[in-house]
Structure formats: structure tokens, C-alpha cells
Amino acid sequence: MTAVVAFYAGVAILGVIIAAAGGSADVYRVGAPRGTAWLVASPLIGVAIGLVLVAASQFATARWQRLQGLRDGFRDVLGPLRHRDIVMLAVSSSLAEEILFRGALLPWLGLGWQAALFGLLHIGPDRRFWIWTVMATAMGLVLGALTLWVGDIGAAIAAHFVVNYLNLRFIAATPAQPSLRPPTHPLPDA
């Protein structure tokens, strides 16, 4: 977990460096500043959107075998997850990725390009994960549009955290499905 947090710290620092090179190290506010009320409302809007996205994801996973394969692939790659691990993954990834992609790259590259780069960051280790790349690209568009609408990355951070936290809990809680393949070494007759 230390390596994961260190990686995401590097991602966040890269975001701040890119933003500073672009003329402003303020990676939280994007576009024209809004009133103080938005600083409170923004994360609340993000939580609501995150809950809607998770509900849609759970609904689709229950009905689409490819998404069930993706869930199983994550369980295989991540192994058993403790609650503390889930929280650390969700916090570090949502903060760092939003600082880089929505805080630094969105104002510089625009909505489409930052979403495409976000999707490319989410390429998995095998073919089961291709749908994750597509979903992450779409999520980059949603979170980017949300950021442009509210004027800061608070909503995107909150939505990203909710999605990662609840989906990781779902992955960790779902029992592994038994393999349908026959054993490679049949048992001898008794």
C-alpha cells in the first residue's frame, strides 16, 4: 500500500507542476471562480453523482457478463482487500487523478483530450480489462464536464472517491466464482 500511495503522490505532484507551468498552481479551481457556497456544494453534488454512477455500475454488472468478468479480474489482480486498503486506494487515487486530469490537464488540453489520457491510464493487464479503459474514458468526460460546470475539482474528487470506494468494497465482498474448466489432473479412481 505504501507503493500505491507514493505513486499517487507523484501523480498529484505532477499535476501541480503542470498547472504551475501553465501559469497557475491552483489545481482546485477551474475556470471562473464561483462563490464560497460552491466550495461546500461542489463535493455534495459529487457524492450524489458518484452514488448514481455506482448504482448504474452495479445494475449493469448484475446483467452483463463482461462486467462480471471485469469484477473478477480486479479481484484476481488486487487479491484480498482490507477496509483500510480500500479507503487508501479510493482516497489516494481520487485526489491524485483529479488534481492531474481535471485540475491541471482539463484547462490545458480540454475535455476530450484529458478524458482520453485518463482512459489510457486505465489500461489493465489483460483483455478482460478493455471495458475498464472505455468506462474510464467515459468517466473522464463526465468528471471533466462536472468540473467545468461547478468550477472546481471538489465534485469530481467526491464522485471519484464514491465510485472507487463502493466498487472496491463490492469487488472485495463478491465471492470468487468457481471455475467451469475441468481439472488439469483428474483424480485417480479409488
C-alpha positions, 0 to 999 in steps of 0.5 A, spaced: 500 500 500 505 504 501 507 503 493 500 505 491 500 511 495 507 514 493 505 513 486 499 517 487 503 522 490 507 523 484 501 523 480 498 529 484 505 532 484 505 532 477 499 535 476 501 541 480 507 542 476 503 542 470 498 547 472 504 551 475 507 551 468 501 553 465 501 559 469 497 557 475 498 552 481 491 552 483 489 545 481 482 546 485 479 551 481 477 551 474 475 556 470 471 562 473 471 562 480 464 561 483 462 563 490 464 560 497 457 556 497 460 552 491 466 550 495 461 546 500 456 544 494 461 542 489 463 535 493 455 534 495 453 534 488 459 529 487 457 524 492 450 524 489 453 523 482 458 518 484 452 514 488 448 514 481 454 512 477 455 506 482 448 504 482 448 504 474 455 500 475 452 495 479 445 494 475 449 493 469 454 488 472 448 484 475 446 483 467 452 483 463 457 478 463 463 482 461 462 486 467 462 480 471 468 478 468 471 485 469 469 484 477 473 478 477 479 480 474 480 486 479 479 481 484 484 476 481 489 482 480 488 486 487 487 479 491 484 480 498 482 487 500 482 490 507 477 496 509 483 500 510 486 498 503 480 500 500 479 507 503 487 508 501 486 506 494 479 510 493 482 516 497 489 516 494 487 515 487 481 520 487 485 526 489 491 524 485 487 523 478 483 529 479 488 534 481 492 531 474 486 530 469 481 535 471 485 540 475 491 541 471 490 537 464 482 539 463 484 547 462 490 545 458 488 540 453 480 540 454 475 535 455 476 530 450 483 530 450 484 529 458 478 524 458 482 520 453 489 520 457 485 518 463 482 512 459 489 510 457 491 510 464 486 505 465 489 500 461 489 493 465 493 487 464 489 483 460 483 483 455 478 482 460 480 489 462 478 493 455 471 495 458 475 498 464 479 503 459 472 505 455 468 506 462 474 510 464 474 514 458 467 515 459 468 517 466 473 522 464 468 526 460 463 526 465 468 528 471 471 533 466 464 536 464 462 536 472 468 540 473 467 545 468 460 546 470 461 547 478 468 550 477 472 546 481 475 539 482 471 538 489 465 534 485 469 530 481 474 528 487 467 526 491 464 522 485 471 519 484 472 517 491 464 514 491 465 510 485 472 507 487 470 506 494 463 502 493 466 498 487 472 496 491 468 494 497 463 490 492 469 487 488 472 485 495 465 482 498 463 478 491 465 471 492 470 468 487 466 464 482 468 457 481 471 455 475 467 451 469 474 448 466 475 441 468 481 439 472 488 439 469 489 432 473 483 428 474 483 424 480 485 417 480 479 412 481 479 409 488 
